[in-house]
Amino acid sequence: MSDKHLYKVTFFNQQEVYEIYVKHVYQGDLYGFVIVEDFVFGEKSAIVIDPSEEKLRNEFEGVSQSFIPMHEIIRIDQVKKRGTAKIIAGNKESNSSAKVSKIYQPDGK
């Protein structure tokens, strides 16, 4: 994938919804995982700093690749320009793992 492409990846992480921007997204060799790399965040020198984006920047600081379970991904969009990376509070009653299809869960046999 070309460096000129930019992707918005939306996924569940510990009952929260993360929206991040990356330059590369692809299926990894490890079955069931999507790899995202080359994270894109706003400028640190900006006068107004979004606390949600700052939390994401700190969480992914020093990370070259992140392996996201395929069943936790909500959506991947190719976008023309970067928006604000953010964390959206999820529904505490909702458990994203409950949405996993049987292909990912042992059937107990």
N, C-alpha and C positions, 0 to 999 in steps of 0.2 A: 504494500500500500504506500502511496506517495505521501511525502511530508506535507504537501499542500492540503491534504484532506484533514478535516477536524470532525470528531465524533462526540456526541453527547450520549453518555451511557447512564441509564437510570436503573438502579438496582436496590434490592432490600439488603440491609446490614443491621442485624440486631434490632429488629422491629422499627427501624427508621428507613426512610427512602433517601438514597444518596443520588445526586445528579452531579456528575463530573464530566470534564472535557479532556479528551486525550487525542493524540495524533495517530495512534495505532491500536487497532482492535483485531484480534484473530483467535481462531480456535487453537488451543494448545495441544500438546502431545498427551497431556494428562487428561484422560477421558472425563467429560462432563464439566470442563472448565474453559472459560473464555479469558484470554489474556488481554489486559489493557496496559499500555505503556506510553511514556512521554506525556505526562500530565501537564495540563495548561491551566494556570491560575492567573488572576489579575495581578497588576503591579503592586509590589509591597510598598512602593513609595507613594501610593495614592493617599490623598488626604482623608477620604472616607473609606473605612475598611469594614467590610461585611463580616460580622463575627462568625457566621456559618461557614463562609468561604475560608476564613482564617483557621477555623477548626479543621477543615478538610486539608488545607495546606500543611498544617502541623502533623496531621495523621499520616499523610502520604509523603512527608519529607524524607528524603533518602531512599524512597522506594523506586526501583527501576522498572519493575513489572509487578502487576497485581493479578492474581488468579481468582476470578470470580466464578462461583458455582453457576452453571448454566441455568438452573431452575430458580435462581434468585434475581436474574436479570428481567427487568420489566420491558425495557426498550433500548434500542441503539439507533440513533439518528445521525446521518451525515449532515453537518451544518456548514453554513458559509462563514459565520463568525461566532466567536465565543460569547456565551452568556455568563451569568453568575453561577458558579458552582455552589451547591447548597445542600443542606440536610433538612428533610421535611419529616416532622414527627409522624410516625406511623400510628395506626390504631392499636392500642395496647391489647385489645381483645383478639386482634388478628395475629395469627402466627404464620409467617410466610412458608414455613416448612410444611404446614398443613396442605398447601397447594401443590406439593410435589407429586408428580404422577408415579405410578407403580414402577415405572422403568428405573427410578432412582432409589426406591425403597425396597428393602427385602420384604418378601411376602410372608415371612414367618414360618415357612415350611422347612 
